[in-house]
Amino acid sequence: MFNIVYLSTATDLFTKSELLALLEQSRLKNARLEITGILLYRDGNIMQSLEGEESVVRSLMQTISEDPRHKGIMLVIQERISEREFPDWSMAFRDLSLKSSTDLPGFNQFLNTRLTVDEFSETPSKVRTLLRVFKENMR
């Protein structure tokens, strides 16, 4: 099992409908590739963790790096992992104000909730630490 985490910036802010389309497209593709992880989007800031077979994760990362919808891609973690941190791929948006958002397959409320002490263990993984920093500090 292999994990890559990257940060990037959207070239243009995504609309809610574009984010929903990306969620659906990514959820289906990642299921087919047996990729799990989480994608966070907040005010043009992007953080994504991808988990799966190393060759598949690296190939997907190559495709992502060529996507013109974002720039300034910075790889922050590339490592072998013993187990998946996010067994179900999901995507979190900030302040997605659709009434039915909680019913959307793959939608994660992570960026729309307050940070709590219980949210992270005493010894959080590198990925969970990055998620916390992203949540607390991005625009």
N, C-alpha and C positions, 0 to 999 in steps of 0.2 A: 504494500500500500504506500502511496506517495501523496504528499501535500504541497501545493503551491499557494501562496497568498500574495496578491498584488494590490497596489493602489493605483488609481488613475483619476483623470479629470475628464468629464464629459466635454466634448467640443461645443455642444449646445445643450441647454437644459432639456431634459426629457419631460414631455407632457405626461399626465396620468395615463392617457390611453396608450402612449408609447411604452411606458413602464409595464402596463398590463400585458401588452403584446409581447414584450421581452420576457416577462415572467412565463407566459404560456409556452413560447418557443423554447426557452432555455430548459424549462421543466421537462418537456418531451424529449429534447435532444440529450440532456444529461441522463435521463432514465435509460435511453437506448444505449448510451456509452458506459453505463454503470458508474457515472460520476455523481458524487454528492458534494455538499458544501453549502455555502451561503454567499449571497451577493447582497451587499448593502449599498443603497443609493441615498444620498442626502445632499440636496442643493448643488448638484453637479459633481460631488465627490463620490468616488466609487472605491469599494474594497470588496474583494472576492477571495474566498477560500475554495479551492478545488481539491477533491480527494478521489483517488482511484488508482488503477494500474498506472505505473510511471509513464510508460510510452503513450498511453491514452491522454493522461493529464498534460504531458509536455506537448503533444500534438494539438490539443485543444487550446493550450496557452499560446501556441504559435498562431492559431486562427484568431484568437482574441487580440493578440498584439497587432494584427493587421486590420482590425476593425476601425474604420474612420470615425466612429461615434465617440471615441475617446482618445486622449493623448497623455503624454507624460507617464507612461506605464513604469512603475517601479516594483520590481520583485522584492518582497521583504522576507519571505520564507520559501525555501525549497528543501524538503526533507522527507526521509522515509518515516512512516508512522506505523505503529503496531495495530491501530484500529481507527475507524472513522470517528471524527468528532461530531459530524453532522450526518447521521445516517439517512436523513431525508433532505434532498436539496430544497432550499427555500430562498426567498428573496425578501428583503425588508426595505420598505420605502419610508421616508419621513412624512408624517401627516397625510397619509393617503385617506382622503375624506369620503370615500365611497361607502355607503351604508353596508354593502355586501362584501366588503374587503375581507372580513374574517372568514367568509365562506369560500374564498378563492383557493383552489389547490395550490400549495406552495407558497402562499403569502405568509410572512412572518411579521409579528407585531414588535419585534425587537427595538426598532427605532422610535416607536410611538408610545413606549412605556418609560416610566421613571426607573433610573438605575437603583438597584437595591443591593444591600450587603449579601443577601442570599443568592443573588444572581450569579455570583462567582465563588468558587471554593477557595479555601485558604491557599491552595497551590494551583492557581489557574494555569492552563496551558498557554503557550505563546500566542496561539490563535485567539483564545478567549481574552487574553490581555489586550491584543490589538483591537478586538471588537469593542472592548470597554473604552479604550482610548478614542477610537473612531466615534463612538456614541457620545462621549463627553465633550469632544473638542472640535468636531467638524462644523463649520459655519452654522 
